[in-house]
Amino acid sequence: MTSQEYGYLKSNNGTMKIAFEMKTYDDVDKEYKRLMDLGVKSIFPPTTMEWGQRTSYIADPEGYLIEISSFGK
C-alpha cells in the first residue's frame, strides 16, 4: 500500500495491524511526534501517498503494526 516492499524484522509481528484515522495531516504529524518523544518504535514516518493519504506506522511493544493516517488536509 505504500509502494514499497517490506519485510518484518525479527522483533516485529506482521500478523495484524490496527489503524487510527486522524482528521488532518497535521494531526498525523503531531501524534507521530508525540509517540516518538515517548520512545515508540517507528516503522514508517508520516508520508503523503500519491492517492492523497498521509500515513505512518509504528510498532507496539509486541511488534504489531499501528497505522496513523488521514485523508483530510
PDB file of N, CA, C and O in Angstrom:
ATOM      1  N   MET A   1       0.806  -1.182   0.000  1.00  0.00           N
ATOM      2  CA  MET A   1       0.000   0.000   0.000  1.00  0.00           C
ATOM      3  C   MET A   1       0.857   1.257   0.000  1.00  0.00           C
ATOM      4  O   MET A   1       0.358   2.324  -0.357  1.00  0.00           O
ATOM      5  N   THR A   2       2.113   1.174   0.382  1.00  0.00           N
ATOM      6  CA  THR A   2       2.978   2.340   0.410  1.00  0.00           C
ATOM      7  C   THR A   2       3.980   2.334  -0.743  1.00  0.00           C
ATOM      8  O   THR A   2       4.995   3.027  -0.678  1.00  0.00           O
ATOM      9  N   SER A   3       3.711   1.567  -1.789  1.00  0.00           N
ATOM     10  CA  SER A   3       4.556   1.497  -2.980  1.00  0.00           C
ATOM     11  C   SER A   3       5.964   1.001  -2.679  1.00  0.00           C
ATOM     12  O   SER A   3       6.892   1.262  -3.444  1.00  0.00           O
ATOM     13  N   GLN A   4       6.125   0.299  -1.587  1.00  0.00           N
ATOM     14  CA  GLN A   4       7.400  -0.292  -1.217  1.00  0.00           C
ATOM     15  C   GLN A   4       7.167  -1.704  -0.728  1.00  0.00           C
ATOM     16  O   GLN A   4       6.094  -2.029  -0.218  1.00  0.00           O
ATOM     17  N   GLU A   5       8.168  -2.535  -0.886  1.00  0.00           N
ATOM     18  CA  GLU A   5       8.066  -3.900  -0.369  1.00  0.00           C
ATOM     19  C   GLU A   5       8.712  -3.935   1.009  1.00  0.00           C
ATOM     20  O   GLU A   5       9.822  -3.438   1.196  1.00  0.00           O
ATOM     21  N   TYR A   6       8.011  -4.524   1.971  1.00  0.00           N
ATOM     22  CA  TYR A   6       8.503  -4.573   3.343  1.00  0.00           C
ATOM     23  C   TYR A   6       8.668  -6.013   3.802  1.00  0.00           C
ATOM     24  O   TYR A   6       7.922  -6.904   3.396  1.00  0.00           O
ATOM     25  N   GLY A   7       9.644  -6.215   4.640  1.00  0.00           N
ATOM     26  CA  GLY A   7       9.793  -7.460   5.358  1.00  0.00           C
ATOM     27  C   GLY A   7       9.723  -7.118   6.840  1.00  0.00           C
ATOM     28  O   GLY A   7       9.971  -5.973   7.221  1.00  0.00           O
ATOM     29  N   TYR A   8       9.397  -8.068   7.659  1.00  0.00           N
ATOM     30  CA  TYR A   8       9.292  -7.810   9.087  1.00  0.00           C
ATOM     31  C   TYR A   8      10.596  -8.171   9.770  1.00  0.00           C
ATOM     32  O   TYR A   8      11.150  -9.249   9.558  1.00  0.00           O
ATOM     33  N   LEU A   9      11.077  -7.246  10.596  1.00  0.00           N
ATOM     34  CA  LEU A   9      12.253  -7.518  11.397  1.00  0.00           C
ATOM     35  C   LEU A   9      11.906  -8.611  12.397  1.00  0.00           C
ATOM     36  O   LEU A   9      10.733  -8.834  12.696  1.00  0.00           O
ATOM     37  N   LYS A  10      12.897  -9.273  12.901  1.00  0.00           N
ATOM     38  CA  LYS A  10      12.639 -10.348  13.861  1.00  0.00           C
ATOM     39  C   LYS A  10      11.792  -9.883  15.037  1.00  0.00           C
ATOM     40  O   LYS A  10      11.025 -10.665  15.599  1.00  0.00           O
ATOM     41  N   SER A  11      11.926  -8.611  15.412  1.00  0.00           N
ATOM     42  CA  SER A  11      11.179  -8.110  16.569  1.00  0.00           C
ATOM     43  C   SER A  11       9.772  -7.649  16.213  1.00  0.00           C
ATOM     44  O   SER A  11       9.000  -7.316  17.112  1.00  0.00           O
ATOM     45  N   ASN A  12       9.411  -7.618  14.921  1.00  0.00           N
ATOM     46  CA  ASN A  12       8.080  -7.163  14.525  1.00  0.00           C
ATOM     47  C   ASN A  12       7.194  -8.345  14.173  1.00  0.00           C
ATOM     48  O   ASN A  12       7.657  -9.361  13.654  1.00  0.00           O
ATOM     49  N   ASN A  13       5.924  -8.191  14.464  1.00  0.00           N
ATOM     50  CA  ASN A  13       4.948  -9.248  14.234  1.00  0.00           C
ATOM     51  C   ASN A  13       3.990  -8.762  13.149  1.00  0.00           C
ATOM     52  O   ASN A  13       3.260  -7.794  13.362  1.00  0.00           O
ATOM     53  N   GLY A  14       3.982  -9.413  12.001  1.00  0.00           N
ATOM     54  CA  GLY A  14       3.161  -8.964  10.885  1.00  0.00           C
ATOM     55  C   GLY A  14       1.809  -9.634  10.774  1.00  0.00           C
ATOM     56  O   GLY A  14       1.219  -9.648   9.694  1.00  0.00           O
ATOM     57  N   THR A  15       1.306 -10.186  11.858  1.00  0.00           N
ATOM     58  CA  THR A  15       0.048 -10.929  11.766  1.00  0.00           C
ATOM     59  C   THR A  15      -1.194 -10.060  11.847  1.00  0.00           C
ATOM     60  O   THR A  15      -2.286 -10.519  11.512  1.00  0.00           O
ATOM     61  N   MET A  16      -1.052  -8.806  12.290  1.00  0.00           N
ATOM     62  CA  MET A  16      -2.215  -7.929  12.353  1.00  0.00           C
ATOM     63  C   MET A  16      -1.775  -6.473  12.347  1.00  0.00           C
ATOM     64  O   MET A  16      -0.609  -6.154  12.578  1.00  0.00           O
ATOM     65  N   LYS A  17      -2.742  -5.593  12.076  1.00  0.00           N
ATOM     66  CA  LYS A  17      -2.488  -4.156  12.079  1.00  0.00           C
ATOM     67  C   LYS A  17      -3.710  -3.466  12.669  1.00  0.00           C
ATOM     68  O   LYS A  17      -4.846  -3.870  12.418  1.00  0.00           O
ATOM     69  N   ILE A  18      -3.468  -2.438  13.443  1.00  0.00           N
ATOM     70  CA  ILE A  18      -4.531  -1.578  13.957  1.00  0.00           C
ATOM     71  C   ILE A  18      -4.355  -0.229  13.272  1.00  0.00           C
ATOM     72  O   ILE A  18      -3.233   0.262  13.151  1.00  0.00           O
ATOM     73  N   ALA A  19      -5.455   0.374  12.823  1.00  0.00           N
ATOM     74  CA  ALA A  19      -5.369   1.655  12.123  1.00  0.00           C
ATOM     75  C   ALA A  19      -6.210   2.708  12.835  1.00  0.00           C
ATOM     76  O   ALA A  19      -7.335   2.445  13.260  1.00  0.00           O
ATOM     77  N   PHE A  20      -5.648   3.896  12.957  1.00  0.00           N
ATOM     78  CA  PHE A  20      -6.341   5.039  13.525  1.00  0.00           C
ATOM     79  C   PHE A  20      -6.379   6.141  12.475  1.00  0.00           C
ATOM     80  O   PHE A  20      -5.342   6.530  11.938  1.00  0.00           O
ATOM     81  N   GLU A  21      -7.566   6.637  12.186  1.00  0.00           N
ATOM     82  CA  GLU A  21      -7.730   7.725  11.225  1.00  0.00           C
ATOM     83  C   GLU A  21      -7.825   9.043  11.983  1.00  0.00           C
ATOM     84  O   GLU A  21      -8.646   9.193  12.889  1.00  0.00           O
ATOM     85  N   MET A  22      -6.987   9.986  11.607  1.00  0.00           N
ATOM     86  CA  MET A  22      -6.982  11.317  12.193  1.00  0.00           C
ATOM     87  C   MET A  22      -7.737  12.267  11.262  1.00  0.00           C
ATOM     88  O   MET A  22      -7.957  11.942  10.096  1.00  0.00           O
ATOM     89  N   LYS A  23      -8.134  13.434  11.765  1.00  0.00           N
ATOM     90  CA  LYS A  23      -8.891  14.385  10.945  1.00  0.00           C
ATOM     91  C   LYS A  23      -8.032  15.067   9.889  1.00  0.00           C
ATOM     92  O   LYS A  23      -8.485  15.261   8.761  1.00  0.00           O
ATOM     93  N   THR A  24      -6.790  15.436  10.238  1.00  0.00           N
ATOM     94  CA  THR A  24      -5.956  16.204   9.313  1.00  0.00           C
ATOM     95  C   THR A  24      -4.546  15.628   9.221  1.00  0.00           C
ATOM     96  O   THR A  24      -4.127  14.823  10.053  1.00  0.00           O
ATOM     97  N   TYR A  25      -3.832  16.059   8.196  1.00  0.00           N
ATOM     98  CA  TYR A  25      -2.423  15.695   8.050  1.00  0.00           C
ATOM     99  C   TYR A  25      -1.626  16.168   9.266  1.00  0.00           C
ATOM    100  O   TYR A  25      -0.768  15.444   9.771  1.00  0.00           O
ATOM    101  N   ASP A  26      -1.913  17.386   9.732  1.00  0.00           N
ATOM    102  CA  ASP A  26      -1.202  17.915  10.903  1.00  0.00           C
ATOM    103  C   ASP A  26      -1.414  17.033  12.133  1.00  0.00           C
ATOM    104  O   ASP A  26      -0.501  16.857  12.940  1.00  0.00           O
ATOM    105  N   ASP A  27      -2.619  16.481  12.274  1.00  0.00           N
ATOM    106  CA  ASP A  27      -2.897  15.583  13.400  1.00  0.00           C
ATOM    107  C   ASP A  27      -2.018  14.338  13.333  1.00  0.00           C
ATOM    108  O   ASP A  27      -1.527  13.865  14.358  1.00  0.00           O
ATOM    109  N   VAL A  28      -1.821  13.810  12.128  1.00  0.00           N
ATOM    110  CA  VAL A  28      -0.942  12.642  11.947  1.00  0.00           C
ATOM    111  C   VAL A  28       0.467  12.994  12.410  1.00  0.00           C
ATOM    112  O   VAL A  28       1.083  12.253  13.176  1.00  0.00           O
ATOM    113  N   ASP A  29       0.970  14.130  11.938  1.00  0.00           N
ATOM    114  CA  ASP A  29       2.331  14.543  12.285  1.00  0.00           C
ATOM    115  C   ASP A  29       2.493  14.782  13.783  1.00  0.00           C
ATOM    116  O   ASP A  29       3.494  14.377  14.374  1.00  0.00           O
ATOM    117  N   LYS A  30       1.511  15.437  14.394  1.00  0.00           N
ATOM    118  CA  LYS A  30       1.586  15.722  15.834  1.00  0.00           C
ATOM    119  C   LYS A  30       1.564  14.438  16.657  1.00  0.00           C
ATOM    120  O   LYS A  30       2.326  14.297  17.613  1.00  0.00           O
ATOM    121  N   GLU A  31       0.691  13.506  16.287  1.00  0.00           N
ATOM    122  CA  GLU A  31       0.603  12.250  17.049  1.00  0.00           C
ATOM    123  C   GLU A  31       1.864  11.415  16.863  1.00  0.00           C
ATOM    124  O   GLU A  31       2.365  10.822  17.819  1.00  0.00           O
ATOM    125  N   TYR A  32       2.375  11.366  15.641  1.00  0.00           N
ATOM    126  CA  TYR A  32       3.620  10.631  15.384  1.00  0.00           C
ATOM    127  C   TYR A  32       4.758  11.225  16.217  1.00  0.00           C
ATOM    128  O   TYR A  32       5.513  10.480  16.842  1.00  0.00           O
ATOM    129  N   LYS A  33       4.892  12.554  16.237  1.00  0.00           N
ATOM    130  CA  LYS A  33       5.946  13.199  17.020  1.00  0.00           C
ATOM    131  C   LYS A  33       5.766  12.912  18.512  1.00  0.00           C
ATOM    132  O   LYS A  33       6.736  12.624  19.213  1.00  0.00           O
ATOM    133  N   ARG A  34       4.536  12.991  18.991  1.00  0.00           N
ATOM    134  CA  ARG A  34       4.263  12.701  20.402  1.00  0.00           C
ATOM    135  C   ARG A  34       4.729  11.296  20.760  1.00  0.00           C
ATOM    136  O   ARG A  34       5.354  11.081  21.799  1.00  0.00           O
ATOM    137  N   LEU A  35       4.419  10.347  19.889  1.00  0.00           N
ATOM    138  CA  LEU A  35       4.810   8.958  20.140  1.00  0.00           C
ATOM    139  C   LEU A  35       6.320   8.774  20.056  1.00  0.00           C
ATOM    140  O   LEU A  35       6.888   8.007  20.834  1.00  0.00           O
ATOM    141  N   MET A  36       6.979   9.460  19.132  1.00  0.00           N
ATOM    142  CA  MET A  36       8.437   9.369  19.042  1.00  0.00           C
ATOM    143  C   MET A  36       9.078   9.942  20.306  1.00  0.00           C
ATOM    144  O   MET A  36      10.061   9.401  20.811  1.00  0.00           O
ATOM    145  N   ASP A  37       8.512  11.046  20.814  1.00  0.00           N
ATOM    146  CA  ASP A  37       9.030  11.644  22.049  1.00  0.00           C
ATOM    147  C   ASP A  37       8.888  10.699  23.240  1.00  0.00           C
ATOM    148  O   ASP A  37       9.643  10.795  24.207  1.00  0.00           O
ATOM    149  N   LEU A  38       7.914   9.782  23.168  1.00  0.00           N
ATOM    150  CA  LEU A  38       7.718   8.787  24.230  1.00  0.00           C
ATOM    151  C   LEU A  38       8.593   7.547  24.037  1.00  0.00           C
ATOM    152  O   LEU A  38       8.610   6.655  24.886  1.00  0.00           O
ATOM    153  N   GLY A  39       9.322   7.495  22.911  1.00  0.00           N
ATOM    154  CA  GLY A  39      10.230   6.372  22.664  1.00  0.00           C
ATOM    155  C   GLY A  39       9.622   5.207  21.917  1.00  0.00           C
ATOM    156  O   GLY A  39      10.173   4.106  21.934  1.00  0.00           O
ATOM    157  N   VAL A  40       8.486   5.429  21.257  1.00  0.00           N
ATOM    158  CA  VAL A  40       7.841   4.368  20.476  1.00  0.00           C
ATOM    159  C   VAL A  40       8.683   4.061  19.248  1.00  0.00           C
ATOM    160  O   VAL A  40       9.349   4.946  18.710  1.00  0.00           O
ATOM    161  N   LYS A  41       8.657   2.809  18.805  1.00  0.00           N
ATOM    162  CA  LYS A  41       9.444   2.375  17.646  1.00  0.00           C
ATOM    163  C   LYS A  41       8.770   2.791  16.336  1.00  0.00           C
ATOM    164  O   LYS A  41       7.625   2.422  16.078  1.00  0.00           O
ATOM    165  N   SER A  42       9.477   3.551  15.523  1.00  0.00           N
ATOM    166  CA  SER A  42       8.971   3.980  14.216  1.00  0.00           C
ATOM    167  C   SER A  42       9.220   2.887  13.174  1.00  0.00           C
ATOM    168  O   SER A  42      10.295   2.288  13.122  1.00  0.00           O
ATOM    169  N   ILE A  43       8.210   2.647  12.355  1.00  0.00           N
ATOM    170  CA  ILE A  43       8.345   1.733  11.227  1.00  0.00           C
ATOM    171  C   ILE A  43       8.365   2.502   9.917  1.00  0.00           C
ATOM    172  O   ILE A  43       9.130   2.173   9.010  1.00  0.00           O
ATOM    173  N   PHE A  44       7.510   3.546   9.811  1.00  0.00           N
ATOM    174  CA  PHE A  44       7.371   4.327   8.588  1.00  0.00           C
ATOM    175  C   PHE A  44       6.937   5.731   8.987  1.00  0.00           C
ATOM    176  O   PHE A  44       5.832   5.899   9.502  1.00  0.00           O
ATOM    177  N   PRO A  45       7.776   6.747   8.765  1.00  0.00           N
ATOM    178  CA  PRO A  45       7.411   8.108   9.192  1.00  0.00           C
ATOM    179  C   PRO A  45       6.266   8.676   8.354  1.00  0.00           C
ATOM    180  O   PRO A  45       5.986   8.166   7.269  1.00  0.00           O
ATOM    181  N   PRO A  46       5.602   9.722   8.842  1.00  0.00           N
ATOM    182  CA  PRO A  46       4.487  10.305   8.084  1.00  0.00           C
ATOM    183  C   PRO A  46       4.897  10.671   6.657  1.00  0.00           C
ATOM    184  O   PRO A  46       5.861  11.401   6.429  1.00  0.00           O
ATOM    185  N   THR A  47       4.139  10.144   5.720  1.00  0.00           N
ATOM    186  CA  THR A  47       4.407  10.347   4.298  1.00  0.00           C
ATOM    187  C   THR A  47       3.080  10.516   3.585  1.00  0.00           C
ATOM    188  O   THR A  47       2.137   9.766   3.838  1.00  0.00           O
ATOM    189  N   THR A  48       3.000  11.497   2.693  1.00  0.00           N
ATOM    190  CA  THR A  48       1.792  11.687   1.900  1.00  0.00           C
ATOM    191  C   THR A  48       1.893  10.822   0.656  1.00  0.00           C
ATOM    192  O   THR A  48       2.800  10.986  -0.160  1.00  0.00           O
ATOM    193  N   MET A  49       0.952   9.899   0.521  1.00  0.00           N
ATOM    194  CA  MET A  49       0.966   8.952  -0.578  1.00  0.00           C
ATOM    195  C   MET A  49       0.337   9.589  -1.822  1.00  0.00           C
ATOM    196  O   MET A  49      -0.383  10.583  -1.726  1.00  0.00           O
ATOM    197  N   GLU A  50       0.613   9.012  -2.967  1.00  0.00           N
ATOM    198  CA  GLU A  50       0.118   9.575  -4.231  1.00  0.00           C
ATOM    199  C   GLU A  50      -1.401   9.589  -4.320  1.00  0.00           C
ATOM    200  O   GLU A  50      -1.955  10.363  -5.101  1.00  0.00           O
ATOM    201  N   TRP A  51      -2.089   8.763  -3.548  1.00  0.00           N
ATOM    202  CA  TRP A  51      -3.554   8.728  -3.576  1.00  0.00           C
ATOM    203  C   TRP A  51      -4.178   9.695  -2.561  1.00  0.00           C
ATOM    204  O   TRP A  51      -5.397   9.711  -2.392  1.00  0.00           O
ATOM    205  N   GLY A  52      -3.334  10.511  -1.878  1.00  0.00           N
ATOM    206  CA  GLY A  52      -3.844  11.559  -1.012  1.00  0.00           C
ATOM    207  C   GLY A  52      -3.926  11.240   0.465  1.00  0.00           C
ATOM    208  O   GLY A  52      -4.407  12.062   1.244  1.00  0.00           O
ATOM    209  N   GLN A  53      -3.476  10.083   0.865  1.00  0.00           N
ATOM    210  CA  GLN A  53      -3.487   9.711   2.279  1.00  0.00           C
ATOM    211  C   GLN A  53      -2.131  10.024   2.900  1.00  0.00           C
ATOM    212  O   GLN A  53      -1.090   9.700   2.329  1.00  0.00           O
ATOM    213  N   ARG A  54      -2.149  10.648   4.056  1.00  0.00           N
ATOM    214  CA  ARG A  54      -0.907  10.817   4.827  1.00  0.00           C
ATOM    215  C   ARG A  54      -0.905   9.698   5.854  1.00  0.00           C
ATOM    216  O   ARG A  54      -1.829   9.574   6.657  1.00  0.00           O
ATOM    217  N   THR A  55       0.139   8.887   5.820  1.00  0.00           N
ATOM    218  CA  THR A  55       0.149   7.697   6.661  1.00  0.00           C
ATOM    219  C   THR A  55       1.498   7.501   7.336  1.00  0.00           C
ATOM    220  O   THR A  55       2.534   7.945   6.840  1.00  0.00           O
ATOM    221  N   SER A  56       1.461   6.834   8.467  1.00  0.00           N
ATOM    222  CA  SER A  56       2.671   6.460   9.190  1.00  0.00           C
ATOM    223  C   SER A  56       2.398   5.148   9.924  1.00  0.00           C
ATOM    224  O   SER A  56       1.249   4.779  10.166  1.00  0.00           O
ATOM    225  N   TYR A  57       3.473   4.461  10.269  1.00  0.00           N
ATOM    226  CA  TYR A  57       3.357   3.207  11.012  1.00  0.00           C
ATOM    227  C   TYR A  57       4.324   3.220  12.180  1.00  0.00           C
ATOM    228  O   TYR A  57       5.458   3.687  12.069  1.00  0.00           O
ATOM    229  N   ILE A  58       3.857   2.701  13.293  1.00  0.00           N
ATOM    230  CA  ILE A  58       4.696   2.466  14.462  1.00  0.00           C
ATOM    231  C   ILE A  58       4.484   1.009  14.872  1.00  0.00           C
ATOM    232  O   ILE A  58       3.620   0.322  14.326  1.00  0.00           O
ATOM    233  N   ALA A  59       5.274   0.548  15.831  1.00  0.00           N
ATOM    234  CA  ALA A  59       5.091  -0.801  16.367  1.00  0.00           C
ATOM    235  C   ALA A  59       4.788  -0.713  17.851  1.00  0.00           C
ATOM    236  O   ALA A  59       5.375   0.089  18.577  1.00  0.00           O
ATOM    237  N   ASP A  60       3.854  -1.557  18.290  1.00  0.00           N
ATOM    238  CA  ASP A  60       3.587  -1.617  19.729  1.00  0.00           C
ATOM    239  C   ASP A  60       4.689  -2.454  20.386  1.00  0.00           C
ATOM    240  O   ASP A  60       5.545  -2.985  19.678  1.00  0.00           O
ATOM    241  N   PRO A  61       4.695  -2.589  21.712  1.00  0.00           N
ATOM    242  CA  PRO A  61       5.774  -3.318  22.382  1.00  0.00           C
ATOM    243  C   PRO A  61       5.942  -4.771  21.918  1.00  0.00           C
ATOM    244  O   PRO A  61       7.027  -5.336  22.052  1.00  0.00           O
ATOM    245  N   GLU A  62       4.890  -5.375  21.379  1.00  0.00           N
ATOM    246  CA  GLU A  62       4.991  -6.755  20.898  1.00  0.00           C
ATOM    247  C   GLU A  62       5.284  -6.826  19.399  1.00  0.00           C
ATOM    248  O   GLU A  62       5.336  -7.914  18.826  1.00  0.00           O
ATOM    249  N   GLY A  63       5.475  -5.670  18.769  1.00  0.00           N
ATOM    250  CA  GLY A  63       5.845  -5.638  17.366  1.00  0.00           C
ATOM    251  C   GLY A  63       4.684  -5.585  16.389  1.00  0.00           C
ATOM    252  O   GLY A  63       4.899  -5.664  15.180  1.00  0.00           O
ATOM    253  N   TYR A  64       3.454  -5.452  16.884  1.00  0.00           N
ATOM    254  CA  TYR A  64       2.308  -5.333  15.983  1.00  0.00           C
ATOM    255  C   TYR A  64       2.284  -3.934  15.374  1.00  0.00           C
ATOM    256  O   TYR A  64       2.655  -2.959  16.028  1.00  0.00           O
ATOM    257  N   LEU A  65       1.848  -3.841  14.120  1.00  0.00           N
ATOM    258  CA  LEU A  65       1.806  -2.558  13.432  1.00  0.00           C
ATOM    259  C   LEU A  65       0.596  -1.729  13.831  1.00  0.00           C
ATOM    260  O   LEU A  65      -0.508  -2.250  13.991  1.00  0.00           O
ATOM    261  N   ILE A  66       0.824  -0.423  13.989  1.00  0.00           N
ATOM    262  CA  ILE A  66      -0.231   0.539  14.234  1.00  0.00           C
ATOM    263  C   ILE A  66      -0.076   1.632  13.178  1.00  0.00           C
ATOM    264  O   ILE A  66       0.972   2.269  13.068  1.00  0.00           O
ATOM    265  N   GLU A  67      -1.138   1.830  12.409  1.00  0.00           N
ATOM    266  CA  GLU A  67      -1.146   2.867  11.379  1.00  0.00           C
ATOM    267  C   GLU A  67      -1.860   4.107  11.906  1.00  0.00           C
ATOM    268  O   GLU A  67      -2.919   4.020  12.527  1.00  0.00           O
ATOM    269  N   ILE A  68      -1.252   5.263  11.641  1.00  0.00           N
ATOM    270  CA  ILE A  68      -1.866   6.544  11.968  1.00  0.00           C
ATOM    271  C   ILE A  68      -1.939   7.309  10.649  1.00  0.00           C
ATOM    272  O   ILE A  68      -0.908   7.596  10.042  1.00  0.00           O
ATOM    273  N   SER A  69      -3.151   7.640  10.202  1.00  0.00           N
ATOM    274  CA  SER A  69      -3.276   8.238   8.870  1.00  0.00           C
ATOM    275  C   SER A  69      -4.438   9.211   8.782  1.00  0.00           C
ATOM    276  O   SER A  69      -5.259   9.317   9.693  1.00  0.00           O
ATOM    277  N   SER A  70      -4.485   9.926   7.650  1.00  0.00           N
ATOM    278  CA  SER A  70      -5.569  10.871   7.395  1.00  0.00           C
ATOM    279  C   SER A  70      -5.713  11.083   5.895  1.00  0.00           C
ATOM    280  O   SER A  70      -4.730  11.072   5.154  1.00  0.00           O
ATOM    281  N   PHE A  71      -6.958  11.277   5.460  1.00  0.00           N
ATOM    282  CA  PHE A  71      -7.226  11.693   4.094  1.00  0.00           C
ATOM    283  C   PHE A  71      -7.578  13.175   4.043  1.00  0.00           C
ATOM    284  O   PHE A  71      -7.782  13.724   2.961  1.00  0.00           O
ATOM    285  N   GLY A  72      -7.651  13.829   5.203  1.00  0.00           N
ATOM    286  CA  GLY A  72      -8.015  15.253   5.265  1.00  0.00           C
ATOM    287  C   GLY A  72      -6.799  16.114   5.392  1.00  0.00           C
ATOM    288  O   GLY A  72      -5.907  15.819   6.188  1.00  0.00           O
ATOM    289  N   LYS A  73      -6.741  17.181   4.622  1.00  0.00           N
ATOM    290  CA  LYS A  73      -5.595  18.067   4.672  1.00  0.00           C
ATOM    291  C   LYS A  73      -5.812  19.056   5.771  1.00  0.00           C
ATOM    292  O   LYS A  73      -4.963  19.917   6.003  1.00  0.00           O
TER     293      LYS A  73
END
